[in-house]
Amino acid sequence: MKFSKADFPLMRRSILALAASVAISAVVLYSSSEYAEKTQRDLRNAQNMLNDARNRLTAANEDKENMAIYAEEYGTLSENKIIGEDQRLDWMEGLEKLRRQNLVTDFRYSIAPQKIYSPQPPVDSGNFDIHYSETKLQFDLLHEAQLVNFFTALRSQIKGHYHLEGCALQRTAADTATATSTHLKAECSGGWITLKNRNTPQ
């Protein structure tokens, strides 16, 4: 089939229409591809936002649970006067109360000024400074069980935390001249531990 020059004017409209159709199809395909990519990006962004929101919600719930646990522990420590200032007067009153109970034949004590405590090995104390008031106790005893009973009463009756480091016991000879029945002497070292929040105003 041959085309002459006279046929081109007749075919021009068809060719132009075909070219326009191809161009429109290309534009539509390009636009569709761009739209699909944008939709995929939007979907990924939405998924990331959803995951982030879920993570924040999970973290918030964990923080809420931890706050409830720590609030209860903090309340217990505060009630037992482990958090806060030096409770020297309370400790002295408590020791004198124990003296009146005659748990041991006699005892003497000394409480040193409070100082910053650095435990070994180191511990993470969070936002609290650990303070230590060294307290030495000297006892006159009839037998070893009196010493155990004394520290059991100390921990149950005096608010605070006394950290017992150790005791040295020495047997004594009975003094018939003074009719004393003391058979043991003991010297114990330790101290009261308190926690102070670093953010608390001085």
DOMI-930114 format. One record per residue (C-alpha): x, y, z. Coordinates in steps of 0.25 Angstrom, whole numbers. Layout:
BEGIN
ATOM      xx      yy      zz
ATOM       X       Y       Z
...
***
This chain:
BEGIN
ATOM      xx      yy      zz
ATOM       0       0       0
ATOM       6      13      -4
ATOM       3      27       1
ATOM       4      40      -7
ATOM       6      54      -2
ATOM      -9      56      -4
ATOM     -12      46       7
ATOM      -4      53      18
ATOM     -14      64      20
ATOM     -25      53      22
ATOM     -16      45      32
ATOM     -11      57      40
ATOM     -22      58      49
ATOM     -21      43      52
ATOM      -6      44      55
ATOM      -8      56      64
ATOM     -19      49      71
ATOM     -10      37      73
ATOM       1      45      77
ATOM      -8      53      87
ATOM     -13      40      92
ATOM       1      34      94
ATOM       5      47     102
ATOM      -7      47     110
ATOM      -5      32     113
ATOM      10      35     117
ATOM       5      47     126
ATOM      -5      38     133
ATOM       5      27     135
ATOM      15      36     140
ATOM       5      43     149
ATOM       0      29     154
ATOM      14      25     157
ATOM      17      37     165
ATOM       3      36     172
ATOM       7      21     176
ATOM      20      25     181
ATOM      14      37     189
ATOM       4      27     195
ATOM      15      17     199
ATOM      23      28     205
ATOM      10      33     213
ATOM       7      19     217
ATOM      21      17     222
ATOM      21      30     230
ATOM       7      27     236
ATOM      12      13     240
ATOM      25      19     246
ATOM      16      29     254
ATOM       7      18     258
ATOM      19      10     263
ATOM      25      22     270
ATOM      12      25     277
ATOM      11      10     281
ATOM      25      11     287
ATOM      22      24     295
ATOM       9      18     300
ATOM      17       5     305
ATOM      28      14     311
ATOM      17      22     318
ATOM      10      10     324
ATOM      24       4     328
ATOM      27      18     335
ATOM      13      18     342
ATOM      16       4     347
ATOM      30       8     352
ATOM      25      20     358
ATOM      14      13     366
ATOM      25       3     371
ATOM      35      13     374
ATOM      25      22     381
ATOM      22      11     390
ATOM      36       8     393
ATOM      39      23     395
ATOM      28      24     405
ATOM      33      12     413
ATOM      47      18     413
ATOM      42      32     417
ATOM      33      25     428
ATOM      45      18     434
ATOM      53      31     434
ATOM      63      25     424
ATOM      61      37     415
ATOM      63      51     420
ATOM      72      57     431
ATOM      81      51     441
ATOM      71      45     452
ATOM      82      46     463
ATOM      72      50     474
ATOM      62      39     470
ATOM      74      29     470
ATOM      78      33     484
ATOM      64      32     490
ATOM      63      19     484
ATOM      76      14     490
ATOM      72      19     503
ATOM      58      12     502
ATOM      66      -1     499
ATOM      74       1     512
ATOM      62       2     520
ATOM      58     -12     515
ATOM      70     -18     521
ATOM      73     -27     509
ATOM      88     -26     512
ATOM      95     -24     526
ATOM     100     -10     521
ATOM     104      -3     508
ATOM     110      10     504
ATOM     110      16     490
ATOM     116      28     482
ATOM     110      34     469
ATOM     120      41     460
ATOM     116      53     451
ATOM     109      49     439
ATOM     118      48     426
ATOM     116      44     411
ATOM     117      29     410
ATOM     124      22     398
ATOM     120       7     399
ATOM     130      -3     393
ATOM     127      -8     383
ATOM     120       4     378
ATOM     105       4     377
ATOM      96      13     368
ATOM      88      22     378
ATOM      81      29     367
ATOM      78      43     371
ATOM      81      41     386
ATOM      94      43     394
ATOM      97      32     404
ATOM     100      38     418
ATOM     107      30     429
ATOM     107      33     444
ATOM     117      23     450
ATOM     112      17     463
ATOM     120       9     472
ATOM     114       0     483
ATOM     121      -6     495
ATOM     113     -17     503
ATOM     114     -24     516
ATOM     107     -38     514
ATOM     104     -50     522
ATOM     104     -58     509
ATOM     104     -57     494
ATOM      89     -58     492
ATOM      87     -44     499
ATOM      95     -38     487
ATOM      86     -44     477
ATOM      74     -40     484
ATOM      79     -26     486
ATOM      81     -24     471
ATOM      67     -31     468
ATOM      60     -21     477
ATOM      69      -9     471
ATOM      64     -12     457
ATOM      49     -14     461
ATOM      48      -3     470
ATOM      57       9     465
ATOM      53      15     452
ATOM      65      16     442
ATOM      75       6     436
ATOM      87       2     445
ATOM      97      -5     437
ATOM     105     -15     446
ATOM     119     -17     441
ATOM     124     -26     452
ATOM     126     -29     467
ATOM     138     -34     475
ATOM     135     -42     488
ATOM     144     -44     500
ATOM     142     -53     512
ATOM     144     -47     525
ATOM     147     -53     539
ATOM     135     -52     549
ATOM     138     -41     560
ATOM     134     -48     573
ATOM     138     -35     580
ATOM     127     -27     574
ATOM     118     -38     572
ATOM     117     -35     557
ATOM     112     -46     548
ATOM     117     -41     534
ATOM     124     -51     526
ATOM     126     -45     513
ATOM     129     -31     507
ATOM     126     -28     493
ATOM     130     -16     484
ATOM     122     -14     471
ATOM     124      -5     460
ATOM     114       0     449
ATOM     106      12     446
ATOM      93      18     443
ATOM      90      20     428
ATOM      81      31     422
ATOM      78      36     408
ATOM      77      50     404
ATOM      71      55     391
ATOM      81      64     384
ATOM      70      73     379
ATOM      65      76     393
ATOM      67      90     397
ATOM      79      92     407
***
